[in-house]
Amino acid sequence: MFSRAQAPAGKSITLKSRDEIEIMAEANRIVAEVLVMMQKSVEPGISTWELDQMAEELCSKRQAVPAFKGYRGFPGSLCVSINEEVVHGIPSRKRKLKKGDIISVDFGTFYKGYYGDSAVTIPVGRIDALKSKLLQVTEESLSKAIEKVQVGNRIADISAAVQDWVERHGFSVVRQFVGHGIGSELHEGPEIPNFLQNGATPRLLEGMVLAIEPMVNIGTHQVKVLRDGWTVITADHKASAHFEHSIAVTADGPLVLSSREELS
């Protein structure tokens, strides 16, 4: 994801060939493997640094490069964001998970010249009913968005699907950070907001690959960045959830490149 201030407005939308999409599927499969490992490893007492090291080690075994490490100076391989942290949380030896937390884990790879990118929010042990609903609604909003990935639809159809579902359930969508195109660059055009904007948006064409990533808050949609220059938190300190998939636009409908279904 990126800040709207960093949005790739000047970057062209690239259409990928079948061969390129196959490579991106490989890159995203590595991402999916890492996220499944995170789902199995998250538990009270583990540090976010330990999770980061596990992710980097598996990525290296698959002969891929962690996409986020060093990107614009980011120090970790994983973005690990706990509770009110929305995105871009930095792994830390000192930060250990506690029962009742939720942790959003965002991971990307660079593999054979192309990027993969996906995210999931994971409960740490038993969580309260409101956090549980937040995770469910956020993941469902991503599914609603993916249904709109059809040739001829517009980016606005994706945005509306997320916003409608989230707000129907009493939550809010983050506006400062949005999804993006992805390919030989981590962040390509077009930007993919999780809310409707005024004006026309690009039509979906076969060969586009989109990183769609609802970021959903229990309270206000407003966020702020901490002094570390990276960690984004909700302005009211209420919990936030983040789910993301990389999806190819095909003539047969959406192809979820980062699916974890066969790995779980």
N, C-alpha and C positions, 0 to 999 in steps of 0.2 A: 504494500500500500504506500501511498505518498500523500503528503500534504497538498491541498489544492494550490497552495502557493508554489509548489514544485511540480505541478501537473504538466505532463508532456504535451501541452497544447500545440507546440510547433512540430511535434513528431508525427510522421505519417503513419497511417494504419497499414500494416503489412499483411499480405495474404500468404499463407503457408501452403506448400505442396503437400501431397500425401506423405512423401518421404520425410519432410520436415516435421510433420505432425507425429509420425512414428517415433522420431528421435525425441520429440517433446514428451511423448507418452513414456519413454524410457526414463527421461529426467524426472518426470512427475511420479513415476512408480517408486523411485528412490525416496522422493519426498514422502510419499504415502507410507513406505516402510518405516521411515523415521518417526512419523506421527503415530503409527500403530505401536511402535516401541515406546513412545512417550505415554500413550494411553495405558500401557501395561506397567510402566515404571513409576508413574506419578503416585506418591504415597506420602503420608505425614513424615516429616523428618528429612526428606531428601532435599538437597540444595539445588537451586536453579543452575549453578555451575556444573554440578554432576550431570544434570540432564543435557546441558550444552556439550559436555565432553562425550557423552554417549552418542549424541546426534552426529558430531563431527567424526567420530570413529567409524560409525556405520557408513557415513557418506564416503569416507576415504576408502573403505573396503569395496565400495561399489565403483571406485575410480571416478568419483565426481568431486566437485569443489563446492563447499558451502557458499551459497550466493550472497549471503548477507554480511559475512565476515569481511571487514574492511570496506564495505560499501559506504561511501561518504563518511568513512571513519568509524562505522559501527564496530564495537569490539568483540561481539559474540557471533556464534554460528546460528543460534536460536534467538528469536525474540520471545521473551517469556514475561507475560503480563498478568499480574495477580490481582484479583478482586476489582478495585476501582481503576486499575491500570488498563487502559484501552488497547494500546499497541506499543511496540518498540521498547519493552522492558529489557534491561541489560542483565545477563546472567551474573550471579554473584555467589561466591563461596559462603557468604554470611547469610544469604536469604534462604531460609528453609521453609518448606511448605507445612501448613498446619491443617488439621482436620477442619472441614467446613469451608476452606478456600476454594476458589475456582481459578484455574490458570489457563490463559490463552497462549498457545504455542504456535508460532508462525515459523515456517522453515522453507528455504529455497535451495535449489541446486543449480549448478552450471555443468552441463554434460554434453560433450560432443558439439559444442558451439551454441547450445540452446539452454533456456532456463525452465525450471519447474518451480511452482509456488503454491503452497496450500497452508491452511491453518485450521486448528480445532481448539475448542475450549473444553477443559477436562475438570471434572469435580475431584476434589481431594477428600476421599472418604465420603461420608454422608453430608449432604449440603441441605440448606433450608429450602422450603417450598418455593419461595420467590426466586432464588437463584436457579433452582431446577427448571422453573417455568421460563426464565430468561434464556437458559441454554436451549431448551426445546424450541422456543419461538424463533430464536436466532438461526438455528439450524434449519428449521422449516422455511424461514424466509429465503435462505439460500436455495433450497429446493424449488420454491416458487419462482425464484429468479431464473434458475436453470431451465425450467419449463418454457421460458420466453426466449431461449436461445434458438431461434428459428430464422432461417434465411428470409429476409424481407422485413422482419421486425426491426424496431429501433432500440437504441440504448435506453431510451426513455421507458420502454416496456419493461426492461429489467429493473430500472430504478423504481417504477411504480409498484411492481410486484413486491419488492422488499418493503418499501415504505408502507403500503397498504396493510400488509400482514403484520408488521411490527406495531404500527399505531393502533390497529384493531385490537391488539392485546395489551394496550396501555403502556408500551415502551417507546423509546425514541431512537432514531438513527443518527449516528455521528455524521456531521456535514463537512468537517474540516479535512477529513481523510476519506479517500475514495479508492475504488478498484481501478484496473488498468489493463491495457493490452500487454501481451507478453510474447516473447519469441527469442531472437538472437540478442535482444536487450531485455533486462529485467522489467523495466518500465517503458512501454511503448504506448502510442495512442491506440484507442481513445480512452479518455478517463471514463470511469463507470461509477457515477454517484449512486448512493443508496436512497436517493430522494429525487423527486421531480423538480426540474428546473424549467424556466421559461426558454422558449426557442426550440428550434429543431435539433435533433441529435442524429448521429450517423446511423444509417441502416446496417443491419448485419449481413455480411457477405460470406459465402463459403470460403473457408480458409483462414478466417479470423480466429485468433485464440485470445480468450478473455480470462483475466483473473478477477473473478467476482467475489467480493468479500464484505458481507454485512458486518458492521460494527454497531452493536445495539446496547443501549444503556437502560438501566432501571429508571433513572430519573431524567435530568436534563440532557439534551443532546450536546451541550457545550462542554468543551474540554480545555485543558491547559497542559503545557509542557513543563516538566520539572527542570531544575537547575542543571541536571546532567546533560541537558540538550537533546535528549532522546525520549525518555519515558513520558508517555501521554496519559493523563489521568482525567477522570470525569470531574467537572467543576464542582459538583456537589458531593463528591467522594462516594457515590453509590456505585454498585457493581456494574461491570460491562462484560460483554461476551463477543467473540470474534470467530467466525467460520469462513473458510475460503476454499474454493476449488479453481483449478485451471481447466477451462472448457473450450473445445474446438467447435466452431460452427461448421456443420456438414449438411449436405443435401438431405440426409436422413435424420436430422435433428441434432441435439446437443451430444457431444462426446466428452464425458468427464475424464480427463486425462489423469487426474490425481485421486481417482476413486480408491477408497480403502476397503471396499466390500469384500474382495477376494482375499485380503490379507488378514482381516480381523479374526 
